[in-house]
């Protein structure tokens, strides 16, 4: 009689055989010479008695005579079929034998190529952000793709390779040098051997002889080295490790590069990197791309799609019994084979913690970024939040009479500092909208001041939702009045101002000078503290810890709807400090985050009061607002 484990093992073995057969069929069915298994729309054509699957664009653009001669067919095909060009014209060094072998794309490289070619074949600029696992040749694929465009498709098509160090860029360019050294002369469109020559005496720039295409090397540490060139393509590598200093930042380098690459077909910009924690420029750009708010397509290749990471299974029943819940999910949710899981099962023994293993060999992008051990907010929750972020309905500003809540109105402007996702609407709910203010500095280099508007909803089960936000710099008394105007515009919203800065500035021996007290004489719905009845939300160690802890729960459990991607970014780089406290990473802001933390704390308080008034309708003291 078969045991339960044996029966289970037989079922798993049958499913595992199906999965392995599917993988083998894909690999065996891939032939870049014949064109089978290659990416893009294809049709079969006969050339001198042989059948080939070739790109539809080639059939539609080339004359019939091209298919009557093998040489004419080959010269034409390399202009349309990147995978064919790779296997015919590119040599790479085999990691096992050390020999020069034709470049046949692996599964992960083909998946990335499909994204690049989908954009290019649609006559769109190629824009990709690539989050890499290890050892599958993502950088090689990107560089060869750019080389194909320069060698075959376009003359005078300049490119940049920029790394966190110049040596990184030089290592990638060495792949290009090997390509030119081994390029078959019979397939070159130029007379004579193609090679790099010095460009105008520069040690950072070389030109491909006969093509006029300049290939530059740059470093994120020397931003000036990438200025002044007319670029059509840029390969920005290991972006997550680019340094951020007082003089240079990744944003500055990217802005400098992107400004020289036109938005036209066959131009290429690729950011690629392994992850280096959350909160840096690369992570922020990844989140923007995943949320559909960037011009770049996000591509991630997990460890189990890389052929190296598989290990034969001698006893499937024993492996299955040893697998923990995470490894079972690899089987049930990710569709891994037992050979893949067996490799993972043994590899993770090399690491002191599973978190370290996931950081080195992530199964998804969340694992790649989140395993730093210092993150405050749940990465899964942030990914969910990012899906609801979107561009605002319109931009502009809420204005009114000077230092007044009279004549308040919305003035649209594309350059306005206020983003609006939803306008106010008639409501019977008191303080349906909550306006929360975090006071920053006055100068452009100081922390921002933020005014956020949250809608509690009309019904009991409505999720609070961010509907508007102002972010900028101004004098603090004007900020307070602007906040009151925004609150007035949003249905006489409850105005909650983080008041520490204002109290320090305006209460030097004279409480009547406190600007919020002045404003409250003109605008009645201002939040007041229970113990002192003073206007404003005072942030101290206890109240800040409580507000942030509440926001952690909100993110983890999805308790409100976020609209601003920058808020998600701020949460991603919020970390546990060495003293146990919370704060933004060096050089980052947390001003939007604090408006959400304080806002949700107040929303929860309001909802509790609404609930009490519902449960005890005869007790007026329970539902009369104290403000």
N, C-alpha and C positions, 0 to 999 in steps of 0.2 A: 504494500500500500504506500502510495506516495505521500510524503509529508507536505505540510502547508508551504514550507520554504521551498521544497522541490517544485511544487506546482507553480508557485510564484516565480521561481527562477526560470522555469520553462516559458512562461508568458513573457517575461522580460527578455529572455534570449531570443524569442521570436520577433519581438518588437525591435530589439537591438540589431538583429540581422536585417530587418527592413530598413532601418536608419543607415546602417553601414552600406547596404546595397544602393541606397539613394545617393550617398556621397560618392561611392565608387562609380556609379553611372554618370554622375556629373563630371568627375575627373576624367574617366575614360572617354566620355563623349566630347571632351574639349580638345579641339584641334585647330589652332589658329591658322595653320596653313590651309586646311580645308574650309575653315570658317565656321565649323560646327561648334555650338556652345559659346560663340563670341557674342558680345553685347550689340545692341542696336537692331534696327529693322533690317532684315536681310532677305535676299532671294537667291535661288540657285541659278548658276549659269555654267555652261559648258565651254571649256577652253581646250581646244585640240584633243577632244575626247575625254577630258577630266572634268568632274563636277566640283564646283566650288560654291560656297555660300558667301555672297559678297554684300556689302552695304547697298541699300536701295539707292542712296544718293549717288553712288558710282554708276549704277545702271541708268539712272535718269539723266546724268550729266555727261557721260562719256559716249562717244560714237560707237557703233557696233563693231567697227574694225579693231577696237582695242581688244576684243575677246577672240580675235582670230590669230593673235600672236602671243606666245607666252611672255616674251620680253616686254611687249607693249602692255600686256595685262599686268605684269609685275610692277612696272614703273607707274602705271596709273593707280593700281590698288594701294600702294603705300601712301598715296595722298588721301585716301578715304578710310583706311583700315589700320588703326593704331596697333592693334594686337598682331596683325600680320607684319607690320613694319618692325615691331619688337623682335619677333622671332627671326626675321630675315636680316636685320641690320644691326641689332644690338647684342653685344656680348657682356655678360656679367661674370663675376668670379663665384664659382660654386663653393659654398661654405664647407662642404665635406671634403671634396677632392682638391680644391684650390685651383681647378682648371677653368679656363674661359669657356663658357657655354652659352648657347642662345638664350635670350631672355623670354621665357614662357611665363605668363602671368599666373600667379596662384589665385586661390579662391578670393581671398581678402582684397588683393589688388584688382581683380575683376569687378568686385562690388564697388570699389572706389571709382574705377574707370567708368562704370555705368552712370554714376552721378555726373562726372565731368563731361562725358559725351552727350548725356541728355541735355545739358545746358548748351554745349557748343553746337550740336546738331540742330537745336532750335534757334540758332543765330542769336543767342543771348550771351552776355559776358559770363565767363566761368568764375564763379565765386563759391569757395568751399572752406569750411572749418573742419579740420580732421583731428579727432581725439584718438590717439594711438595706444594700442597695446604694444607689446614688444615682439620683435623678430619676425615681422612679416613683409617688410620692404615698402612701407608707406611713403617714406621720403624718396626712395628710388623711383617709385611709380610716378610721383609728382614731377620729379626732375626729368625723367624720360619723356613724360607727356609734353613738358615745355620744350624739351630738345626737339621733339618731333615737329612741333609747330614752327620752330626756328629753322630746322634743317630742311623740312619738306614743304611747309605751307607758306611761310612768309619770309621775305628778306627785310632787313633793317627793322627787326622786331626785337627790341631790347628787353632783357630780363634782369632781375635781381634775385640773388640768394642772400638772405639776411638771417643770421643766427644770433643767439645770445652772446656768443663769442665768435671772433673772426675764424678761429680754427674749425668751428662747427660748419660754417658756410664753405670753408675750403675743403672739408672732407666730402661734402655733398658735390662740390664742383669736380672733385677727382673722379666721380662716377661719369660725369660728362666728358672729361678728358679721355677716359678709357673708351668711351663710345666713339669719339672721333678717331682715336688711334686704330680702332678695329673696324671702322666703317667700310663696307665693301665698295670699292671704287666704281664697280659696274652699275651700282644703284645710286650713286651720287649724282645730283643734278648739276654739280659744278665740275669744271675741268681741273684735274690735279687733286691732291690729297687735302681733305679738310682738316684744319687744325686751328688751335688757338694761337692768336698773335697778340702782342701787347697793344693795347688801345691808348694812343696818345701818351705813351710813357707811363701810364698809371699801373701800379702794382695791384690795384683792386679791380681792374676791368680788363677783359680780353675780348677780342672780336674774332668771330668765326670766319676764316678766310673764304672769300667768295660769296658769303651770305650777307655780310654787313651787319650781322646781329651781335650786339654787345652783351656779354654776360658779366654782370657785376657781382662782387662780393661785398657784403656790408655787415656791420655789427650793431646790435641794439645799444651798445655802449658808446658808439661814435655816430650819432645821428647825422652829423654833417656829411658823412661819407656817402649817404644815399641821396643827397640833394643835387639838383642841377642836371639830372639826366632825364631823357625822354623814355619812359618805361612803358612797355606793353604787358609785361608779366612780372609777378613777384611771388617768390616762394619764401614765406616767413616761417622759419623752423624753430622748434622748441620755444614757442612764444611764452609758455607758462613760466619759463625760467628767465625771461628778460628782466633785467634789474630796474628798479624804480628808485631814482635818486632825486635830489633837489634840482639837478640840471636836466635829467632825462627821464622820461617815462615811456612805457610801451605805447601809450596813446599818441604821444608826440611822434614816435617813429612811424607808426601806422598811418597817422594823418599825413606825414610827409610823403610816404610811399604812395598811398591811395590817391593823393592829389595829382600824381603824375600819370596814373593809369586811367585811360579814358574808359567810359562805359560803352564799349562797342564789341561786336562779335570777335571771338578768338583772343580777346584779352583774358588774362588769368590772374587771380589773386587767391592764394591758398595760405591760410594759417594752419599750421600743424604742430602738435606737441603731445607729449605724454602729460598727464595731469600733475600738478604741483600744488595740491590743496585748493581751497576755495578762496574767493575774494580778490584774486588777481585779475588782470585784464583778460587773460585767456578764458578764465572761468566765466566772467561776465559776458564775454562775447558768445561763449557756448550757450549760455542760458538765453541770450537774445535770439540766437539762431534757432534754438529748439522751440521758442515761443513764436516763431514766424515774424519776428520784429527786425530781422537783419536781412541784408541782401545775400547772405551766405547760407548754403545748405550744410547742416550738421551731419557728419559721418563718424560713426564709432564702430570699431571692429573688436568684438570681445575675444578673449583668449581662446575660446573653444572653436572659433572659426579658423584657427591657425594650425596647419597640418602638423607642426612640430609637437604640439601638445596632446599626444595620444600615447597610451601604453596598453599593450596586450593584457587581456584578462584571463587568468588561469582558472579562477573559481568565481563565477558570477554570483552564486548564492552567498558565499562568504563576503564578497564585496558589498552586496546589497545589505547584509546584516550590519556591516561596519559603517555604512553611510549614515551621516547625521541628517537633520531636517534640511539644512542648506543644500547638501549634495542630492537629496531626494528631489528638491526643487529644480536642480539642474536637469534632472531626468524628466520630471513631470511638466515643468513650465518652460524650460529653455530648449527642450528637445535634444539634449546631449546624448551621445552614445556612452556605453559603459567604458569604452576605451578612453574617452575624454575624461570621464569622471574618475577613472582609475589613476590617470596621470595627476589630476588635481588632488585626489585623496592622498597620494604619496608626496606630492610636491609641498603641500601645506605643512608637512612635518618639519620642513626646514625653517619654518618661521615660528617665533615665539607666540604669536597671536594670529587668529584668523583675519583680524583687521589688517595686519601687515601683508598677508597673502593677498587679500582683496585689493589692496593698494597697488601691488606689483602686477597682479593678474586679474583685473576687474572683469566681471561678467556683464556689467552695464556701466553706463556713464555715471550713475549715482555713486557706485562703489569707487570709481576712479577718482572722483573729487572729494568724497566725504570722509575718507579714513585718515584724518589728521589728528584726531583725538582731542582737538580744542574747539570744535564747532559747537555753537550754542543751539542752533536751530536744526531740526530734522531735515535732511536733504530730500527725502522722499516728499515731505510736505512742501518744500520750496519748489520742487519740480511741478507738483500739482498746482501750486499758486501761479507759477509762471504760465501755465496754460490758459489762465483767465486774463492775463495781461494783454493789453492792446493799445494801439494808438488812440489818443483822445478824439472825441467827437469833434471838438474844435478847441482852438486856443484863443486866449484874449486876457481880459482882466475884469474884475468887478470894481467899479468906481462909484464915487459919490461926492457930495460936497466936502470941502476941506475940513478935516477933523469933525466929521458929522456922520450920522447914519441916515441923512436925508438924501433924496434923489438918487438912491442906489440903483444901479443898472449894470447890465453886462455889455461890454464893448469887445467885439471879436477882433483879433489881430493875430496873424500868423507868427509874429515874433513875441506874442504875449507870454508873460511868466506864469500864467495860470492855465492848467490843462483841465478840460471839462469832459467827463465821460457821460454825464447825464445831468440834464437841467432839473431844477426843483419842480415839484408838482403839488397840486392841492392835497392837503392831508388833514385828518382829524386827530392825529396822534401828536400830543404835546412833545416838543423836542425830538421830533422824528429824526432830524438831522443833527449831528454833533460835529462841531468845528473845533479841531484841536490844533494848537499852535506850539511849535518848538522855536524858541528864540535863538538866533545865531548872531554872527557878527555883522558889522556894517560894511566892511571892505570886501572887494571881490575875492581876496585870498582867504577870508575867514570862513568859518562854518556857515552853511546856509541857514536862513530862517525858512520854516515850512508851515504852511497853513493847509491842513487836510480836512476834507469834508466826507463824513461817513453817513450813509443812510441806514437807519435801523430797520426800516421797512414798515409797512402798514399792518401786517398780520403777525401773529404770535410766532409763527415758525419761519418768518423771513430771515435770511442770513444778512447780517450787516454787510454793506458794500461800499467801497471807496468810489465816490462819484466825482470828486474834483480835488485839485491840489494846486497851490501856489508855492513857488520855491524861488527865492532870490535874496537880495541884500537891500536893506534900507534902515533908516533910523528907527529906533525901537518904539518911540511914541507913534510914529507913522505906521509901523507894523501893527501895533495894537488897534489903531483905528481901522486899518485895512481889514483886520480880522473881524472886527465888529460889522463892517460893511458886508463881508462875505457871509457872516452869520445872518444878517438881516436879509440878504438876497435869498439864502436857502431857508426860507420859511421860518424866520426868527429862531434859528438853530440855537442849541445850547453852546455857548462859547467857552471853551476850556483852554486856558493859556498856561503853559508851563512858566511859572512866575519868578523863579529864582533870580534870573538876571535883572528883570524889571524891578523887583523889590530892592536889590542891592543898589540900583541906580537912582531910584526915586524915593526912598524912604529914609534918607539920612536925617533923622530927627523930626521928620514931618510926614506923618502917614497920609495927610491930605494930598501930598504930591504924588502918591502912588497912582500911576497912569490908569491901571485897571479900575480903581475906585472912581476916577474921573469918568471913564467910559461907561461904567455901570449906571451913572446918573442919566445917560442918554440911551443906553441899551440895557434892558432889564434882565435878559436871560443869560447871566454870566455865572459860571460855576464858582461856588464858594466852598471853602473847607469847613467841615462840620465843627471842629473844635474851636476855631478862631473866628469863623464866619468871614474870613478875609477872601477877597476875590483871587482866583487863580489856583492852579494845581502846583503845589510845592514839591519838587523832586529832592528827596533825600535818600540815604542808603536804603531805608526800609521801603519807601514808596516806589523807588525805581526797581528794586529787586522784585517787588510784588507785581508791578506792571509788566516787566520783562518776562517773569515767570508765567503770567497770564498769556502773554503773546506767544511764548513757546508752546503752550497748550493749544492756542488758536491755530498755529501753523501745523502742528502735529495732527490735529483732528479736523482741520479744514473748517474752522468756525466762522470765517468771514471771507468775503470775495475781494481779492486784490486786483487792481487794474494797472498799477505802475510797476514796470519791470525794474526800475531803479530801487524800489522798496525791497524787492526780492534780492537784488544784488547786495543791498546793505545787510540784509539778514544773513546772506551767505558768508560775508566776511566779518560777522560779529563773532567774537571768540572769548573763551575763558582766559583771563590774564593770570600771570604767575601768582598774584595775591588772592586769587579766587574770584575776583570781581569780573564783570563783563565789560566789553568795550569793542570798538571797531579796530581792525588791523591798522597798523601804522600807515598814515597817509590817506586813510579812508574816512568816510562820513557815516554817521548814524542818525542824522537829523530826521529823515523820513521815518525810520524805524521807530523813533521815540514818539512821533505823533500817532503811530499805529498802536504802540503799547499803552500810552495814556488814553487814547481814544477808546480802545476796546475795554479798558478797565472801567471807564465811565459808562460805556454802553452796557456792560454787564450790570453795573449798579442801577441804571435806569430800567433795565429789563426786570431786575428783581423787584423794583418798586411797582412796575406794571403788573407783575405776577401777584404781589401782595394785594394790590387794589382789586384784582380780579377775584381773589379768594375771599376777601373780606370787604365787600362793597359798602358795608354800613360804617366802616371805621374811616372817617375822613382823614384822620391824621396819618394814615398809611399811604394815601395817594396824593395828598397835597404836596407839591414839590417844595423843597426847602430853599430853592433859589428864586 
